[in-house]
C-alpha cells in the first residue's frame, strides 16, 4: 500500500465502524481545504526543531503544487524551509506546546520558488501531533492588496488636493424615500474645513449635526441631486472665506467638492471696481475730448474767417510778405483743425461688442474706394481687390473697420514714389485675404494675442516709398511721423487709429517694408 493509503489506515484505526471509516476517508480526500497532520520532532532539551509530515490529502496539490506522495514522510523545514521566515513554524510550535488552536494568514516564500499567501489553521488533536488546515489564497489576497493599494493611492491624491471632498450616502425609509445622509469618506481638506465639527460629521447623520438653515436649504438640494443626477453649483461663505461647492451624484448618495475661492473673489471684486473706475474715466475722457475739440474748433474757425476777411478786403493795403503770413496762418489753422478731428476720432473708438455684426469686406472696400476717388484719379492709382479671389465676410464694428482700411488705403496712395521729373509714379495697391491657423501667425504678433484657432489675414500691399523695418513699432504710435509735413500731409494719428481698432477686435497687425520697395500691411482678425 502507498503512503496515502497508510495515512488513511491510521485514520481508520481511530474510528469504530466500517461505515464511519468509509465516510471519514471520503471527506478527508474530498475536502477543498488542504490538510496535513504532523508529528513533533524535539531535540535533547525538549525544544521543537521540526515536524514530520505524516498524512496529506489530495487538496495539497492545489495549494502547494506537490502531490501527497512527495510530502508524506518528509520533514517540514526540509520540504518547506520558508516556514521559519513566514512565522508559520513558530505558530505550529506554539500550538504543539500549548494545545491552543491558532489561525492566521501569512505570506510564504522559499528558495524552491514557492511563493504566495496562505490562510492556515492549526490544532493539536493529541499530544505531540498537530493538524494544519490551509488554503492558498494568493489570488484573492493579491486582489485585496491591489484594492488597498488603489484605495491608499486615491486617499493620498484626495488628501493632497486643495479641494475639500467628502462622500455622503443617502439613508432611506421603508418606502425608499431619502430621509437623511451619513458621511462615508472625507479627505484632509474636508477635515480642515469642518474644524471641530469633523468628528460629529463623520460619526453622526446630517440631521444630527446640521443647523436648521442647512436642513431647509441643503437637504432638499442633496435629495434633488441624487434623484435627478443633475449636479448643483453654489457659492457660500464661512466668515470672510468664500467657497465654491459642487454637489454631484455618486451611487446612492452625493460627493461634495468645496474649493476655497476667497482670493479669486477678492481679485474679481478688485477687477470689477477697477473696470467701473476705468469706465467712468473713459466716459469722462470722451466727454472732455468732445467738449475740448468743440471749444478748440471755434477759435480756429474764427482765425480762418478773419484770414479770409483780411485777404478779401485788405489785400491791396497788405504787402506780399503780409499775405504770405496770412496764408501760413490759415494753413496752420487748417492743420490744427484736422489734428483736433483726428484726436476726437481716436478718443471715440470703443470696445462695445453690441456694434459687432457680420458684413461684406468686398462691399466695404468698394465704399472706401468711392470715397477715395479724388486721390485715386490724381495719382492714376491701380487698385486690385481680392487678387482674383473673393474677399471674406467679417464680423465686427463696420464703422471702425471702415476707418481702419480707409487709413491703410489712404497711406498706400499718399506715400507714392516720384519719378525723376517730379511726377507721381502711379501707385499699385493689392488687397487680398486668406484664412490662417492661429499657430501660424508671425512670432512678432503672438505675444500680443490670446491665440484663437483661425484668423483672416488681410493684406494691403503697395509699391510706394516704403520705410526701414526698424520703424515698425514707431509708426503705430500717436503723433509719430517718419516724414516732414512739407513732404506728406497728415497728423501722425492715422496708424494709431488702425492699431487701436485692431486691438478692439482681438486682432493684430504685421508690417513688412523696405525703402523704395513699398510696404505690406497684414491685418489679422479672428474668423
C-alpha positions in Angstrom: 0.0 0.0 0.0 1.2 3.6 -0.7 1.8 6.2 1.9 -1.5 7.9 1.3 -3.4 4.7 2.0 -1.2 4.2 5.1 -2.3 7.6 6.4 -5.9 6.7 5.6 -5.5 3.4 7.6 -4.2 5.5 10.5 -7.4 7.5 10.4 -9.4 4.3 10.1 -7.7 2.8 13.2 -9.2 5.6 15.3 -12.8 5.1 14.1 -15.1 2.4 15.4 -17.4 1.3 12.5 -16.5 0.5 8.8 -19.2 2.9 7.6 -17.7 5.7 9.7 -14.3 4.8 8.3 -15.5 5.0 4.8 -17.2 8.4 5.3 -14.2 9.9 7.1 -11.8 8.8 4.3 -14.1 10.2 1.6 -14.4 13.5 3.4 -10.7 13.7 4.0 -9.7 13.4 0.4 -12.7 15.3 -1.0 -12.1 18.4 1.2 -11.4 21.6 -0.6 -9.1 22.6 2.2 -5.5 21.2 2.2 -4.9 19.1 5.3 -1.6 17.8 6.7 -1.0 16.1 10.0 2.4 16.3 11.5 4.3 14.7 14.4 6.5 16.8 16.6 10.3 16.4 16.5 12.3 17.7 19.5 15.9 18.0 20.4 17.6 16.7 23.5 16.4 19.7 25.5 12.8 19.2 24.5 12.7 22.1 22.1 10.7 21.6 18.9 13.1 21.7 16.0 10.9 20.4 13.2 7.8 18.4 12.2 7.4 15.2 10.4 4.6 15.3 7.8 2.7 12.1 8.3 -0.5 12.5 6.3 -1.7 14.8 3.4 -5.0 14.9 1.5 -5.3 15.4 -2.2 -6.1 19.1 -2.0 -2.5 19.9 -1.0 -1.5 19.6 -4.7 -3.7 22.6 -5.5 -2.2 24.7 -2.7 1.5 23.6 -2.7 1.9 22.2 -6.3 3.2 18.9 -4.8 1.5 15.5 -4.6 0.7 13.9 -1.2 3.4 11.2 -2.0 6.0 14.0 -2.3 5.1 15.4 1.1 4.3 12.4 3.4 7.3 11.2 5.3 9.4 14.3 4.8 10.4 17.0 7.4 8.6 20.3 7.2 11.7 22.5 7.2 13.4 20.4 4.6 10.5 20.4 2.2 9.2 23.9 3.0 12.1 25.9 4.5 10.2 29.2 4.2 8.0 28.3 7.2 10.6 29.9 9.6 10.7 33.3 7.9 7.0 33.4 7.4 6.3 32.8 11.1 4.3 29.7 10.4 6.8 27.4 12.1 6.6 29.4 15.4 2.8 29.2 15.1 2.9 25.4 14.8 5.3 25.1 17.7 3.0 27.2 20.0 0.0 25.0 19.1 2.0 21.8 19.8 3.3 23.1 23.2 0.1 24.9 24.4 -2.7 22.9 22.8 -4.4 26.2 21.9 -5.6 26.3 18.3 -4.5 29.2 16.2 -5.2 30.6 12.7 -3.5 33.2 10.6 -3.0 34.5 7.0 0.7 34.6 6.2 2.9 35.3 3.2 5.2 32.4 2.3 8.3 32.2 0.1 11.2 29.8 -0.1 14.4 29.0 -2.1 12.5 26.5 -4.2 10.3 29.1 -5.8 7.1 28.5 -3.9 5.5 31.9 -3.1 2.1 33.0 -2.1 -0.4 33.8 0.7 -1.9 31.0 2.8 -4.8 31.0 5.3 -3.7 28.5 7.9 -5.5 26.9 10.9 -3.6 24.6 13.3 -5.0 22.3 16.1 -3.5 19.7 18.4 -5.7 16.6 18.4 -3.4 14.7 20.7 0.0 15.2 22.4 3.0 15.5 20.0 0.8 15.8 16.9 -0.8 18.7 15.1 -3.1 19.0 12.1 -3.0 22.0 9.9 -5.7 23.0 7.5 -4.9 25.6 4.9 -5.8 27.2 1.6 -3.7 29.0 -1.0 -5.4 32.4 -1.0 -2.7 34.2 -3.2 -5.1 35.3 -5.9 -7.7 36.8 -3.6 -5.0 38.3 -1.3 -3.2 40.0 -4.2 -6.6 41.3 -5.4 -7.2 42.6 -1.9 -3.8 44.2 -1.7 -4.3 45.8 -5.1 -7.6 47.2 -4.0 -6.0 48.5 -0.8 -3.1 50.0 -2.9 -5.6 51.8 -5.1 -7.6 53.0 -2.1 -4.4 54.3 -0.5 -3.3 56.0 -3.7 -6.8 57.6 -4.1 -6.7 58.7 -0.4 -3.2 60.2 -0.9 -4.4 62.1 -4.0 -7.5 63.3 -2.2 -5.5 64.4 0.9 -3.1 66.4 -1.2 -5.6 68.2 -3.4 -6.7 71.7 -2.4 -10.3 70.8 -2.7 -12.3 69.6 0.3 -14.0 66.4 -0.9 -16.5 64.2 1.0 -18.8 61.3 0.2 -22.3 61.1 1.7 -24.6 58.1 1.5 -28.4 58.5 1.4 -30.5 56.9 4.2 -33.9 55.8 3.1 -37.0 54.7 4.9 -39.1 51.6 4.1 -40.7 53.3 1.2 -37.4 54.2 -0.3 -37.7 57.9 0.5 -34.4 59.7 1.4 -34.7 60.8 5.0 -31.1 61.6 5.9 -27.4 61.3 4.9 -24.4 59.8 6.5 -20.7 60.7 5.8 -18.7 57.8 4.3 -15.4 59.4 3.4 -13.7 62.8 3.7 -10.2 63.9 2.8 -7.8 66.1 4.8 -9.0 69.4 3.4 -12.6 68.5 4.3 -11.4 67.8 7.9 -9.8 71.3 7.9 -12.9 72.9 6.5 -15.1 71.3 9.2 -12.8 72.1 12.1 -14.2 71.0 15.4 -17.3 69.6 13.7 -15.2 67.0 11.8 -15.8 64.2 14.3 -19.6 64.7 14.6 -20.0 65.0 10.9 -18.1 61.7 10.4 -19.9 59.8 13.2 -23.5 61.2 13.0 -26.1 61.8 10.4 -26.8 65.0 8.5 -29.8 65.9 10.6 -28.0 65.2 13.9 -25.2 67.8 13.1 -26.7 70.3 10.7 -28.3 73.7 11.5 -32.0 74.4 10.8 -30.9 76.7 7.9 -28.8 73.8 6.4 -31.7 71.4 6.8 -34.0 73.8 4.9 -31.6 74.8 2.2 -29.0 72.0 1.7 -31.0 68.8 2.4 -33.5 69.3 -0.5 -30.6 70.1 -2.7 -28.8 66.8 -1.9 -32.0 64.8 -2.4 -32.6 66.5 -5.8 -29.1 65.7 -7.0 -29.5 62.0 -6.0 -32.9 61.7 -7.7 -32.2 63.7 -10.9 -28.5 63.1 -11.3 -28.1 66.9 -12.1 -25.1 68.5 -10.3 -25.5 71.6 -8.2 -23.1 74.5 -8.1 -23.3 77.0 -5.2 -21.2 79.8 -3.6 -21.2 80.3 0.1 -19.2 81.9 2.8 -17.9 81.0 6.2 -16.9 84.2 7.9 -14.6 86.1 5.5 -13.8 82.9 3.5 -15.8 82.2 0.3 -16.2 78.7 -1.1 -17.5 77.2 -4.4 -19.4 73.9 -3.8 -20.1 71.3 -6.4 -22.6 68.6 -5.4 -22.7 65.6 -7.7 -24.4 62.2 -7.6 -22.3 59.2 -6.6 -24.2 55.9 -6.4 -26.8 56.1 -3.6 -25.5 59.4 -2.4 -23.6 62.6 -3.2 -20.0 63.6 -3.5 -19.4 67.2 -2.4 -16.4 69.2 -3.5 -15.6 72.6 -1.9 -13.0 74.9 -3.3 -11.7 78.0 -1.5 -12.3 80.9 -3.8 -11.7 83.7 -1.3 -8.6 85.1 -3.3 -10.4 84.7 -6.6 -13.5 86.5 -5.2 -11.4 89.4 -3.8 -9.5 89.6 -7.1 -12.8 89.6 -9.0 -14.1 92.4 -6.8 -11.0 94.4 -7.4 -11.3 93.9 -11.2 -15.0 94.9 -11.1 -14.1 98.0 -9.1 -11.2 98.8 -11.5 -13.4 98.3 -14.5 -16.1 100.5 -13.1 -13.5 103.2 -12.4 -12.0 102.7 -15.9 -15.4 103.0 -17.4 -16.1 106.3 -15.6 -12.7 107.6 -16.6 -13.2 106.7 -20.2 -16.6 108.3 -20.2 -15.1 111.5 -18.7 -12.3 111.4 -21.2 -14.6 111.0 -24.1 -16.8 113.8 -22.8 -13.7 116.0 -22.3 -12.3 115.2 -25.7 -15.6 116.1 -27.4 -16.0 119.4 -25.4 -12.4 120.3 -25.8 -12.4 119.7 -29.6 -15.6 121.6 -30.0 -14.3 124.6 -27.9 -10.9 124.5 -29.8 -12.6 124.4 -33.3 -14.5 127.6 -32.6 -11.5 129.9 -32.3 -9.8 128.1 -35.2 -12.8 128.8 -37.4 -12.6 132.5 -36.4 -8.9 132.6 -37.2 -9.7 131.2 -40.7 -12.6 133.6 -41.1 -10.5 136.6 -40.1 -7.8 135.5 -42.5 -10.3 135.3 -45.3 -11.6 138.8 -44.5 -8.0 140.2 -44.5 -7.4 138.6 -47.9 -10.7 139.7 -49.4 -11.0 143.3 -48.1 -7.5 144.4 -47.2 -5.3 142.6 -49.8 -4.5 145.9 -51.6 -3.1 147.5 -48.5 -1.2 144.5 -47.2 2.1 143.8 -48.9 3.3 140.5 -50.3 5.0 139.4 -47.0 1.8 140.1 -45.1 -0.3 138.0 -47.4 2.3 135.2 -47.0 1.9 135.4 -43.3 -1.9 135.2 -43.6 -1.6 132.1 -45.8 0.7 130.4 -43.4 -1.6 131.3 -40.5 -4.6 129.7 -42.3 -2.7 126.6 -43.3 -1.6 126.2 -39.7 -5.2 126.7 -38.5 -6.5 124.1 -41.0 -3.8 121.6 -39.9 -4.7 122.2 -36.3 -8.4 121.7 -37.1 -7.6 118.4 -38.8 -5.5 117.3 -35.9 -8.4 118.0 -33.4 -10.8 116.0 -35.6 -8.3 113.1 -35.7 -7.8 113.2 -31.9 -11.6 113.2 -31.4 -11.9 110.2 -33.8 -9.2 108.3 -31.9 -10.8 109.0 -28.5 -14.2 107.8 -29.6 -13.0 104.3 -30.6 -14.7 102.0 -28.1 -14.9 98.3 -27.5 -18.6 98.0 -27.3 -19.3 94.5 -28.7 -23.0 95.3 -29.3 -22.0 97.0 -32.5 -20.3 93.8 -33.8 -22.2 92.4 -36.8 -21.3 90.4 -40.0 -20.7 92.4 -43.2 -19.0 92.0 -46.6 -15.4 93.2 -46.8 -15.8 93.5 -50.6 -18.6 96.0 -50.2 -16.7 97.9 -47.5 -13.6 98.2 -49.8 -15.9 99.4 -52.7 -17.3 102.1 -50.4 -13.9 103.2 -49.4 -12.6 103.4 -53.0 -15.6 105.5 -53.8 -14.6 108.0 -51.0 -11.0 108.0 -52.2 -12.0 108.7 -55.8 -10.0 112.1 -55.9 -6.6 110.8 -54.8 -7.0 107.7 -56.9 -7.7 109.9 -60.0 -5.0 112.3 -59.1 -2.3 109.6 -58.8 -3.7 107.3 -61.6 -3.6 104.5 -58.9 -4.5 100.9 -59.7 -6.4 99.1 -57.0 -6.6 95.3 -57.3 -9.3 93.9 -55.0 -9.0 90.3 -54.0 -6.2 89.5 -56.5 -8.7 87.2 -58.3 -10.2 85.8 -55.1 -13.3 86.9 -53.3 -12.8 88.8 -50.0 -14.4 87.2 -46.9 -17.3 88.4 -44.7 -16.1 89.8 -41.4 -17.7 90.2 -38.0 -17.0 93.4 -36.1 -17.8 97.1 -35.9 -18.2 98.1 -39.5 -17.7 101.8 -38.9 -14.4 101.2 -37.0 -13.1 98.7 -39.6 -14.0 101.1 -42.4 -11.8 103.7 -40.7 -9.0 101.1 -40.4 -9.0 100.1 -44.0 -9.5 103.6 -45.2 -6.5 104.8 -43.3 -4.4 102.0 -44.7 -5.5 102.6 -48.3 -5.1 106.4 -47.9 -1.5 105.8 -46.8 -0.8 103.5 -49.7 -2.0 106.2 -52.1 -0.3 109.1 -50.2 3.2 107.6 -49.9 3.7 107.0 -53.6 7.1 107.4 -55.3 8.1 110.3 -57.6 9.9 110.0 -60.9 13.0 112.0 -61.9 10.7 114.7 -63.3 8.9 115.1 -60.0 5.8 113.4 -61.3 4.0 110.7 -59.2 4.6 107.1 -60.2 1.1 105.5 -60.3 0.5 103.6 -57.1 -0.4 99.9 -57.4 -2.3 98.6 -54.4 -3.2 94.9 -54.0 -5.8 93.8 -51.4 -6.0 90.1 -50.7 -7.2 87.8 -47.9 -6.6 84.2 -46.8 -7.5 82.1 -43.8 -4.6 81.1 -41.5 -4.3 79.0 -38.4 -3.6 80.8 -35.1 -0.5 78.8 -34.7 0.9 80.1 -38.0 0.7 83.8 -37.0 4.1 85.7 -37.1 6.0 85.4 -33.8 6.0 89.2 -33.6 2.3 89.4 -33.0 1.6 86.2 -31.0 2.7 87.8 -27.7 0.0 90.5 -28.1 -2.8 88.0 -28.6 -4.8 85.4 -26.8 -4.5 83.0 -29.8 -7.7 81.8 -31.4 -8.0 78.8 -33.8 -8.3 80.7 -37.1 -7.7 84.2 -38.4 -8.4 86.2 -41.6 -5.1 87.5 -42.9 -6.0 90.6 -44.9 -3.0 92.1 -46.8 -2.7 95.6 -48.3 0.5 95.8 -50.3 1.7 98.9 -52.3 4.7 99.9 -54.4 5.3 103.1 -52.6 8.3 104.7 -50.9 8.4 102.1 -48.1 10.4 102.6 -44.9 13.1 100.9 -42.8 11.8 97.8 -40.9 13.2 99.1 -37.7 10.5 101.8 -37.5 7.6 99.2 -37.5 6.6 99.9 -33.8 7.1 103.6 -34.1 4.6 104.2 -36.9 1.7 103.0 -34.8 2.3 105.5 -32.0 0.3 108.7 -31.7 1.9 111.8 -33.4 4.8 109.7 -34.7 5.9 110.6 -38.3 8.7 109.3 -40.5 8.5 112.3 -42.9 8.2 116.0 -42.6 4.9 117.9 -43.0 6.3 119.6 -46.2 6.7 116.1 -47.9 3.4 114.5 -46.8 0.3 115.9 -45.2 -1.2 114.3 -42.0 -1.3 114.4 -38.3 0.5 111.2 -37.3 -2.6 109.6 -35.8 -3.9 107.5 -38.7 -1.9 104.3 -38.0 -2.5 104.8 -34.2 -6.2 104.6 -35.0 -5.6 101.4 -37.1 -3.8 99.7 -34.2 -6.5 100.7 -31.7 -9.3 99.4 -33.9 -7.5 96.1 -34.4 -7.0 95.7 -30.7 -10.7 96.3 -30.1 -11.3 93.4 -32.4 -8.9 91.0 -30.7 -6.7 91.1 -33.8 -3.1 92.2 -34.7 -1.2 93.9 -37.5 2.1 93.0 -39.0 4.2 95.1 -41.4 6.9 94.3 -43.9 8.6 97.1 -45.7 11.8 98.2 -47.4 12.9 101.6 -48.5 11.9 102.2 -52.1 10.1 98.9 -52.5 6.8 99.6 -50.9 5.1 98.2 -47.8 2.7 95.3 -46.9 0.3 95.7 -44.0 -1.3 92.4 -42.9 -4.3 92.7 -40.6 -5.2 89.6 -38.6 -8.8 89.3 -37.5 -10.4 86.3 -35.8 -12.6 84.2 -38.0 
